[in-house]
Amino acid sequence: MIRVATLYSDLEASMTALRSEHKALDRSREIVKRALHDGKAHYGINTGFGVLANKRIDDEQLAELQQNILLSHACGVGDPVPAEITRLMLQLKIHALGLGHSGISRTTFDQLLTFEHLGLTPWVPSRGSVGASGDLAPLAHLCLPLLGLGEVWNETQSGKKDAAAALGLLGIEPIQLQAKDGLALINGTQLMSAYGAFVLERALILQKEADILAAMSLEALQGSAAPFDSRIHEIRPHAGQTAVAGNIRKLLDHSEIMDSHRDCGRVQDPYCLRCVPQVHGASRDALDFARNSIEIELNSVTDNPLVFDNGDIISGGNFHGQPLALAMDFAAIALAELGSISERRTYLLLEGHDGLPKLLMKDTGVNSGFMIPQYTAAALVSENKVLCHPASVDSIPTSLGQEDHVSMGSISALKLLSVMRNVERVLAVELLCASQALDFRSPLKPGRGVHLAHEMLRRQIVHAQKDYEVRNDLDLCASILRDGDLASAVESRIGAIA
């Protein structure tokens, strides 16, 4: 079973296996071939599509039917799907077809494998799917280049070029689709599931980094370690809450800063410090739910009709994106909350509490300090509030009412990526500000895990004495978080955090 956490390596192994193993594929193809000669109408094999399902197609027009469905459905608009997500779409399409319930021809399947093997990445507009009969428009754009039509990314992934020219340079012959091929290619949830898997794999790291940043801010603000006492969480044992509290305790271990104010008399910290296990933990639990939904989808067959070993060809609704739409809307909310509470910690760092200079700079007035990075974080958090309106509660009928309830899961997917990118930037602001604040606690050392995180950043970004162009440092902080460098630096010395 493909695990989201090791998605790319597992899919590569799947591609290798599929190049040499075609038994399931060939079985389903033989069933499609027999259906062409049994005198019956079979949806999408010898009939029209959608509202045209009752229109029988003559045998001599079947190849044209399959090509036409790609041509007619390739009407996507907008910015392209990022090339790395498009490659994932291609791999997921190959994996789903290779499970042997789609009846696709060997010629078409092998062309998909050739594209994947050579790194030919189709250029796919991101808008146009309603996430119902699968991701029809994006998948049509994904698969048109198999025929020498449409466009692919250029070698530098800086723009697109004509697919026919790209195939010619590589000596690849365009293919002609056979019965059912076109429908099998464009039915499926591969755009939604590719976005979901891409984001949720990154979220595994991002949720750890949010805990590290919370611990850094807690130390810098001389907050209390009491709210992370294991006894508190044993009597409200949500899995995420328990994991986060354990992470914070581990990160704070051997803290001189904590020891220095152990008897200071402070009763309670603000919620953005005190309730980190409850807030971060709830997001973790929501992300776990979403990951489970995506993981099931990665191992599913989601086109239509489906072919079974006993010869049955059954039309159903596995292409409907509702499970993904709900999961990705939930994941967006969960990620946004990690950003929301992070911005509150950043704000607290700037207020000048407990010996920290206001705005985290000694000579303010002539210097604005870190005032404006918090504005940036606030703007991104506000944008996420808009993006977190669930797309899955909307439905606009399509196909003249045949598709009368749609998931809008593609919109959930696109929003989820935007939310994650915003959260990375919000956390980058906290990383920069928490590190600046920790400098003022020297010579006292924070907990070992926090010290490692702070030390790692200070090797790349120096303490700010006066105003400067902050954007470059924020870009670097975002890159550190995006690449997982912060979590790696900590875990390499103190061991894995949950």
N, C-alpha and C positions, 0 to 999 in steps of 0.2 A: 504494500500500500504506500502510495506517495505521501510523504510527510511534508507539510508546508515548510517546516524548518530546514529541510534539505532539498527543497524543491528542484533547484537547478541540477544538482548532481544526480538526483533520482530520475529526472526526466532524460538526462543524457544517457543513463543506463537503459532507460526504456527505449530511446531511439536506437541504440545499438542492437537491442533484442529484436526490435521490429524489422530491422534490415534483414535479418536472417530467418525470421519466423513469420510465416504467412498462412498457417493452417486455418486459423479462425477467420481470417479475411477471405480466404478462398472458399470456405464453406458457405459463408453468407452470400458471396457473389454467385455461386452456383444456384442458390435458392432464387435470387433475383432473375437469373437467366431463365429458370424454369417458369417463373411467373409471367414472363413475356410471352409465353406460348400456351398458357392455360385457358385463354379466352376470357379471363375475368379482368375487371377494372381494378388496378392497384394504385392507390394514391401516390402521385409523384413519380411513378415508374412509367405508367402509360396514361396518366391524366394530367390536367393542368394543376395549378397550385392555388392554395388559399380558397378564395371564393369561386375559383374555377375548377374546384376539385371534381366536379361531376362531368367535366368536358373530356371526352376520350380523345387521345392523340394517336394518329396513325403511326405504324412502325417506322416508316421512312422519315418521320419527323422527330423521332425520339432524341437523336443527337442534337438537333437544333433546339429542341425544348430545353435540354440541360444547359446549353450555352446561353440561351436567352434568359434563363433565370439569373445567371450571374450578371449579364449585361443590364437587365432591367432593375436589378436590386442594388447595383453599384451606384447609388445616388447619395452617398454620404457627403457631409460638408464639414467645414471647420478645420481647426488645427489637426495635424496628424497625431495618431497614437504614438507615444514615444517608441523609438525603435526597439529598445530592450523589452518593452511590453509586447510589441508586435511579434518578436521572436518567440516569446512565451506563448502567445496565441497560436502560432504555427505549431509549436511542439505539443500544445494541448489538443489541437485539432488532430494531429497525427496519432496521439495516444488514444483519443476517444474512438477514432475510426479503426484503429488496430485492435480494439477489443472484440471486433468481429460481429457486431449487430447492425451494421450500416449498409452492407452489400455494395460497397464501393469497388470499382474495378482496380485491378492490380496496376494498370498503366497510370491511373490518376494518383493512386497511393504512392507509387514509386516516384512520381514527379514531386510530390510533397516532400518525400525523404531527400530527394536531390537538393531541393531548395534549402532544407534544414542543414544538410551536410555541408553545402557550399557557403552557407551564411548569407544567402540571398533573402533580403528582408523586404517584403511588400510595403508599400506606402499606403497607409490606411487612414482616411479621415475619421475623426473621433466621434462625430455627431451623426445620428440618423437611425440608431436602434432604439426601439421601445422595450426591448427585453422580453418579448413574448414568444414569437416563433423563433426564438434564439436571437442572435445578434446578426440579423439578415444583411443589412447594408455593410457593416464592417467586415463580415466574413466574405461577402461578395468581392470587396476590394482586396481582401487577403488572398483570394484564390484566382482572380482574373489573371495575374501574371503567369500562372501555370499554362495558360493558353497563349501567352505572348501578348496579352492585353493589359491595360492599366499601367501602374508605375511601381517602381521599387526605390528604396533608399540608395543614394549613391555611396561610393566606397567610404567616404568620410562621415556619412550620416548627417551631412549638413544640408541636404536637399534631396530632390527626387530626380529620377531619370526614367525614360521610356522602358517598359519591361521587355519589349521585343528586342531593343538594342542591347540590353543587358544579357538576355539569353543568347543572342548572336555572338557576343564577345566570349561567352563561356562555352559555345558550341552545344547549347542545349536546344533541342527541338521542342517547340510548343506542342501540346497534346490536344486531342479532340476528346471531349467528354463523351461518355457512354451512358446508357440508361441508368438513372438514379444518381449518377455522380454529382451533378450540380446541386441537387437538393441535399444530398449528404454533406456537401461542402459548406452550404450556407446555413443549414439548420444547426443550432448548437449554441452553447453559452460561453464560448471561448473568450470573447472580449470581456465579459463580466468576470469570469473566473480568473483570467490573466491579471486584470487590475487587482482583484481581491487578493490573489496569492502574492502578487508583487508587494502590495502594501502591508499585508499581514505578516509576511516574512520579515520585513523591516521593523514592524511593530514589536517583534520579539526582542529586538535590541533596544528599541526606543523606550520601552517600558522599564528596562533595566537602567537606562541612562537617566530617566526621570527620577528614579529612586536615588541614584548617585547625586544628582543635582539637589534634590530635597535635603539630603544629608549634608551637602556642602553649605547650603543656605542655613540650615539649622545650626551648624557649627559657627558660621560667621555671625549669626544673630544671637549666639549664646542661648539657644533654646533648650528646653528640657528634654531629656531622654526618657522621662517617665512614661509618656504616652505609647512607647514602643515595648513596654514590659510585656513579656509573652503571656502573662496571666490575663491581661485585658483581652487579648485576642483569642485565648482558649475558650472564653465564654461567649464569644460571637464568632464562631469559627468559619467564616467565609474563606475560601481557599486563597483568593487574591490578597485579602487583608492580612492573613497570616503570613503569606510569603513576603509582602512588603515590609511588615514589621520586623521580620527576621533579617531582611536585607539591611535595613537601617541599623539594626543592632550590630550587624557584622561590620558595616562601614564605619561605625563610631568606635569600634573596639580600640582600646589604648589611647583614647583622646585626652590630651593634656588640657585642651580648651574646656571640655565637659567637666573635668575634675576641678578646674579653677573656679567654677561658679556653682558647684554642687549644692552649697548651702546659702544661695543668694536670696532665698525667700520668695522667688517668683512663683505664683500659684498656677497660672495657665498661660499658654501661648495662643496666639491667633490660630484659627482653624487651618490656615494654609501650611502651618507647621505641625500642629497637634493632630490633625485629621489626615495626614498623608497616608497612613495605611488604609483608612476607610475609603478615601477618594481614589488613590492610585489602585488600590485593590479592586474596587468596583470596576474600574476600567479594564484591569487585567481579566476579570471574570467575563466581562462582555466581549473582550477580544478573543478569549478562549472559545466562547460560543461561536463567534464569527469564523474563527479558524477551523473549527470542526465542520461547519457548513461548507466552507471552501474545500476542505480536504475530501469530503464526500463527493463533491462536484468534480474534483480532479480525476476521480476514479469512476466516473459515470459516463453512460452513453446518453447524449442529449439531442440527437437528431430525430428525424421522423420521415417515414414510418420505420419501425424497427424490425429486424430480421432475426428469427429464432431457429435453432438447430432442427426443430421438427418440421420446418418448412413454412411456419406461419409468418405472415407479414402483417404487423399490427400497427395501426395509426393511433398515437397517443399524444401526450403533452409534456414529455420530458424536457422539451426545449424551453418551457416557461421559466422565467428567471426569478419567480417570487422568493424561493429560499435564499437566493443570493442577494436580492434587493433588500430584504429585511435585515439580513446579516450585515451587509455593508453599511446600511443606514445606522445600525447599532454600533458598528465599529467606528464610524465617523464621529458619533457622539462620544464614544469612549476616548478616542484620541483627543478630541477637542477639549475634554475635561482635563486631560493631562496638561494641555497648554494653558487652560484657564487658571488652574491653581498655581502653575509655574509663574504666570504673570503677577499673581498676588504676592508671591514670595519675592519677586524682583522689586515690586513696589515697596515692600517692607524693608528690603535691604537699603533703599535710598533714603529712608526717613530719618536716619541719624540716631538710631537707638543704641543704647549700651556701648557707647564709646566709638561707634562708627561715625565718620564724618558724613554730614548731610550730602547726598548725591555722590557719595563714595569718592570724594576728592577734597583735599585739605584747603586748597585755595579757590573757593567758589566765589562767584560774583563776576570776576573777570573770566572765570571758567564755569561752564554749565555742568561739568561732570557727566554723569551717566543719566541725566534727566531724560534725554530724547530717545535712547534705546528702549526705555519703558514705553514711550509713546508708540514705537514700532510694534512692540509686543501687544499693546492694547489694541492697536488697529487690526492685527492679525487675529487676535482672539475674537474681536467683534465680527470680522469677516466670517470666521468659522461658525458663529452663531447663525448667520444666514445660511451658510452651506449645509448646516446640520438639519435644516428642515427636511423631513424624510421624503424622498422621491417615491418610495414604495406605496404611499397612500394615494397616489394619483393614478388614473387610468383614462386613456382616450381611445375609444374603439378604432380599429383599423380593419383593412381588408373588407370593406363594406359591411362591417358588423360580424364577419366570421370570427375575427379575433376581437371579441367584445370586452375582454378584460386583460390588460397588459400590465407588466410589472414595473416598467420604467427603471429596471435594474441597471441599465447602462448609465443612466444619470446618477444613480447611487454610486456606481463605480468611479465615474469621472470626479464626482464631488469628494469621494474618499481620498483619492490621490491628492487633490488640492488641500484638503484638511491636513493630511499627513505632512505635506511640504510646509504648510503654515506652522504646524506644531514644531517641526524641526527648527524653524527660525525663532519661535518663541522660546524654546529651550536653549537655543544658542545665546539669546540675550541673558538668560539666567546664568548660564555657564560663565559668561564674561563678567557679569556683575558679582556673582558669588566668589569668583576667584579674586577679583579686586578687593572685595570685603575681607576675605580670609587673610590677605596680606597684612591688614591692620591688626590681626590677632598675633602676629609674630612677636616674640620668639616661641610662643606656645604653639604646639603642634596639634592639628586635628586628629581624628581617628585615622587608623592606618589606611583604610580604603579611601577616605576623603583626601588624605595627604597625597596618595598616589595620583588621584584625579587632578588635584591642584598642581602637583609637580609636573604632570604630563602637559597641562596647558601652559604652564610658565616656561617650559622649554621652547614654546612656539610664539607666545605672546607675552610681552613684558608688562609690568605694572605701569599704569598710566598716572603720570604726575600732573599733566595739564591736558587741555582739550586737543583732540586730534581727529583725523578722519576715521570714524569708528567702523564704517561699513566694511572695510577690508577685514578687520578682526571678527566681525559678525559672520562674514562669509566663511572665514576659516573655522570658526566655532561650529557653524552649521555643517561644514564638511567633516569635521571631526566626529560629530554625532551621526551623520549620515553613513559614514564608513565604519561605524562601530568602534572607533579608536579609543574612545573614553572607556567604554565597558571593557575592552580588551586590556587596556593598561591596568585597570583595577583587578580584573579577574586573573591576570597572569601572575599576580603576587599574593592575593588573598584567597584564591580559589573561586569557583563559580558562585555567582549570586543567582537567586531564583528568577 
